[in-house]
Amino acid sequence: MIVEQYRFSLKPRPRGFHLVTSEIVPRLSALGRISAGLCHLFILHTSASLAVNENADPTVRADFESHMRHAVPDAAPYYRHDYEGDDDMSAHIKAGLFGPGLTIPVSKGALVLGTWQGIYLGEHRERGGAREIVATLMGEEA
């Protein structure tokens, strides 16, 4: 049984939904040694999120952002938590809706994602900065 944990930062990105699969997979050095198992990803922030969704058409990510700006607006007059600016509370709500973690199956040394699936970073702040991830791999050794 292999159990390995990694902590790393994703590069800073502007507000929106970003495909980060290709930034995460190379950080998982034991991935190729796992024949069957799980990869758990957890973001250490309350104003960013992780999700799995469409990896081919960038308009899907743009539509996610457009919808979230409409559904959870910045600077709503009923928000009390605005210590870090107009996008403070809305970022926390969006992060809560999408969530901080993902669990993805691992098979034959690779993440098991559908043909059109990729890992998204939801950056919900105008200037969120680098985002830290804890990744835990566990499974049977190949």
C-alpha positions as CSV (number, residue, x, y, z in Angstrom):
1,M,0.0,0.0,0.0
2,I,1.3,3.4,-1.0
3,V,0.3,6.6,0.9
4,E,2.0,9.8,-0.1
5,Q,1.1,13.4,0.6
6,Y,2.2,16.5,-1.2
7,R,1.8,20.2,-0.5
8,F,2.4,22.6,-3.3
9,S,1.2,26.0,-4.7
10,L,-0.7,26.7,-7.9
11,K,0.5,29.8,-9.7
12,P,-1.6,32.9,-9.2
13,R,-4.4,33.3,-11.6
14,P,-7.1,36.0,-12.3
15,R,-10.6,35.6,-11.1
16,G,-12.4,32.9,-12.9
17,F,-12.4,29.1,-13.5
18,H,-9.0,27.7,-14.6
19,L,-8.1,24.2,-15.9
20,V,-5.2,23.1,-13.6
21,T,-5.0,19.3,-14.3
22,S,-1.7,19.7,-16.1
23,E,-0.3,21.8,-13.2
24,I,-1.3,19.2,-10.6
25,V,-0.5,15.8,-12.1
26,P,3.3,16.4,-12.4
27,R,3.4,17.2,-8.7
28,L,2.1,13.7,-7.8
29,S,5.4,11.8,-8.2
30,A,4.0,8.5,-6.8
31,L,1.0,8.5,-9.2
32,G,2.7,6.2,-11.7
33,R,3.3,3.5,-9.0
34,I,-0.4,3.1,-8.1
35,S,-2.4,0.4,-9.8
36,A,-5.7,1.2,-8.1
37,G,-6.4,3.8,-5.5
38,L,-7.5,7.4,-4.8
39,C,-6.2,10.9,-5.1
40,H,-7.6,13.5,-2.7
41,L,-7.0,17.2,-3.4
42,F,-7.8,19.8,-0.8
43,I,-7.3,23.6,-1.3
44,L,-6.2,25.5,1.8
45,H,-8.2,28.6,1.2
46,T,-11.7,29.9,1.9
47,S,-12.0,32.0,-1.2
48,A,-11.1,29.5,-3.9
49,S,-12.4,26.1,-4.8
50,L,-11.8,22.9,-6.7
51,A,-14.2,21.2,-9.2
52,V,-14.2,18.7,-12.0
53,N,-15.9,19.7,-15.3
54,E,-15.5,20.3,-19.0
55,N,-11.8,20.3,-20.1
56,A,-12.2,21.1,-23.9
57,D,-14.2,24.2,-24.5
58,P,-13.1,27.3,-22.6
59,T,-16.5,28.9,-22.9
60,V,-17.7,26.5,-20.3
61,R,-15.3,28.0,-17.7
62,A,-16.3,31.5,-18.9
63,D,-20.0,30.7,-18.4
64,F,-19.3,29.3,-14.9
65,E,-17.8,32.7,-14.0
66,S,-20.6,34.7,-15.6
67,H,-23.2,32.7,-13.9
68,M,-21.5,32.9,-10.5
69,R,-21.1,36.7,-10.8
70,H,-24.8,36.9,-11.4
71,A,-25.9,34.4,-8.8
72,V,-23.5,35.6,-6.1
73,P,-22.8,39.3,-6.7
74,D,-19.9,41.2,-5.2
75,A,-20.8,44.0,-2.7
76,A,-24.4,42.9,-2.1
77,P,-25.9,45.4,0.4
78,Y,-26.8,42.6,2.8
79,Y,-23.2,41.3,3.2
80,R,-21.6,42.2,6.5
81,H,-18.3,40.5,5.9
82,D,-16.4,42.9,3.6
83,Y,-13.1,43.3,5.4
84,E,-11.0,42.5,2.4
85,G,-13.1,44.3,-0.3
86,D,-16.2,44.0,-2.4
87,D,-15.3,40.5,-3.5
88,D,-14.7,39.2,0.1
89,M,-18.0,37.6,1.1
90,S,-19.0,36.6,-2.5
91,A,-15.7,34.7,-2.8
92,H,-16.4,32.8,0.5
93,I,-19.9,31.9,-0.7
94,K,-18.7,30.6,-4.1
95,A,-15.9,28.6,-2.4
96,G,-18.6,27.1,-0.1
97,L,-20.8,26.2,-3.0
98,F,-18.1,24.4,-5.0
99,G,-16.1,23.1,-2.1
100,P,-12.5,22.8,-1.1
101,G,-11.8,19.2,-2.1
102,L,-12.0,16.4,-4.7
103,T,-11.5,12.7,-4.6
104,I,-10.5,11.2,-8.0
105,P,-10.0,7.5,-8.6
106,V,-6.5,6.3,-9.7
107,S,-6.1,3.4,-12.1
108,K,-2.9,2.0,-13.8
109,G,-0.8,5.0,-12.7
110,A,-3.2,7.8,-13.9
111,L,-6.1,9.8,-12.6
112,V,-9.4,8.4,-13.8
113,L,-11.1,11.4,-15.5
114,G,-13.6,11.2,-18.3
115,T,-12.7,12.2,-21.8
116,W,-14.0,15.7,-21.3
117,Q,-13.2,16.1,-17.6
118,G,-10.5,18.3,-16.0
119,I,-9.7,19.7,-12.6
120,Y,-10.8,23.4,-12.2
121,L,-9.4,25.9,-9.8
122,G,-12.2,28.4,-9.0
123,E,-10.5,31.6,-8.2
124,H,-13.1,33.8,-6.6
125,R,-11.1,36.8,-5.7
126,E,-9.8,39.6,-8.0
127,R,-6.3,39.0,-6.7
128,G,-6.2,35.7,-4.9
129,G,-2.5,35.0,-5.3
130,A,-0.9,31.6,-5.3
131,R,-3.2,28.8,-4.0
132,E,-1.9,26.0,-1.8
133,I,-3.1,22.4,-2.4
134,V,-2.6,19.3,-0.2
135,A,-2.7,16.1,-2.3
136,T,-3.0,12.7,-0.8
137,L,-2.4,9.6,-2.9
138,M,-3.2,6.2,-1.6
139,G,-3.5,2.8,-3.3
140,E,-2.1,-0.5,-4.2
141,E,1.4,-0.5,-5.7
142,A,1.7,-1.5,-9.3
